[in-house]
């Protein structure tokens, strides 16, 4: 089981970040939602920022657009995840440069597709 931080998690079942929370849990992963406006998502306690995440992290999956990622990058790097997934619409070459410098692998992919095709 991987610990997966979902940045930009949402309570709205129509949002892809919410669908990812559900599917990650279905596939046996521990989800850690990062959402500053809510206390809980899909039964999991939410934290306001990645800096509030405690313990090891296997994957960070990004659902926040590039314009809002800058303030999150230091905390993501500090988590030292094994990888960061940039879902469609979150692609950010500036973030890739920061992650490369920290030795953190990253990819542009859809978490839902990775799970469904057993590539997660």
C-alpha positions in Angstrom: 0.0 0.0 0.0 1.3 3.4 -1.0 0.8 6.7 0.9 -0.5 9.1 -1.6 -0.9 12.9 -1.0 -3.6 14.3 -3.2 -3.0 18.1 -3.6 -6.1 20.0 -4.5 -8.4 17.2 -3.2 -12.1 18.1 -3.3 -15.4 17.0 -1.8 -17.1 17.5 -5.1 -17.7 14.1 -6.6 -17.5 15.6 -10.2 -13.9 16.7 -9.6 -11.1 14.4 -10.8 -9.3 14.9 -7.5 -12.3 13.4 -5.7 -12.5 10.5 -8.2 -8.8 9.9 -7.6 -9.3 9.8 -3.8 -12.0 7.2 -4.3 -10.1 5.1 -6.8 -6.8 5.2 -4.8 -8.7 3.9 -1.8 -10.4 1.2 -3.9 -6.9 0.1 -5.1 -5.7 -0.2 -1.5 -3.7 3.0 -1.2 -3.7 5.3 1.8 -4.9 8.8 0.7 -3.9 12.0 2.4 -6.0 14.9 1.1 -4.5 18.4 1.0 -7.3 21.0 0.8 -7.3 24.2 2.9 -11.0 24.8 2.9 -12.3 21.4 4.3 -11.6 19.2 7.3 -12.4 15.9 5.7 -12.7 14.3 2.2 -14.0 10.8 1.6 -13.7 10.0 5.3 -10.0 11.0 5.4 -8.9 14.0 7.5 -7.6 16.8 5.2 -4.7 19.1 5.9 -4.3 22.6 4.6 -0.8 22.3 3.0 1.7 19.6 2.1 3.8 21.0 5.0 1.1 19.6 7.4 1.6 16.0 6.1 3.5 13.8 8.6 5.4 10.6 7.8 6.7 9.1 4.6 5.1 9.8 1.3 5.3 7.5 -1.7 3.5 9.6 -4.3 2.2 13.2 -4.6 -0.6 13.6 -7.2 -1.2 17.2 -8.2 -4.6 18.6 -9.0 -3.6 22.3 -8.5 -2.8 24.4 -11.6 0.7 25.8 -12.2 -0.2 29.3 -11.0 -0.9 28.0 -7.5 1.9 25.4 -7.3 4.8 27.8 -6.5 3.8 28.2 -2.9 3.5 24.4 -2.5 6.8 23.3 -4.0 9.0 23.8 -1.0 6.7 21.7 1.1 6.5 19.0 -1.6 10.3 18.9 -1.9 10.6 18.6 1.9 8.2 15.6 1.9 10.8 13.8 -0.3 8.1 11.7 -2.2 9.3 8.9 -4.4 7.5 10.6 -7.3 5.1 13.5 -8.2 2.3 13.0 -10.8 1.2 16.0 -12.7 -2.4 15.3 -13.8 -3.8 16.9 -17.0 -4.0 20.7 -16.6 -1.3 20.8 -13.9 1.8 20.5 -16.1 4.5 22.8 -14.9 8.1 22.9 -16.4 9.3 25.2 -13.6 8.2 22.7 -11.0 10.0 19.9 -12.9 13.3 21.9 -12.7 12.8 22.2 -8.9 12.0 18.5 -8.5 14.9 17.5 -10.7 17.3 19.5 -8.5 16.0 17.7 -5.5 16.2 14.3 -7.2 12.5 13.7 -7.1 11.1 11.9 -10.1 8.0 13.3 -11.8 5.7 12.5 -14.7 2.8 14.0 -16.6 0.0 11.4 -16.4 -3.5 10.9 -15.2 -3.7 9.1 -11.8 -7.0 7.5 -12.8 -5.6 6.1 -16.0 -2.5 4.8 -14.2 -4.6 3.0 -11.7 -7.0 1.5 -14.3 -4.1 0.3 -16.4 -2.2 -1.1 -13.4 0.7 1.3 -14.0 0.4 3.1 -10.7 
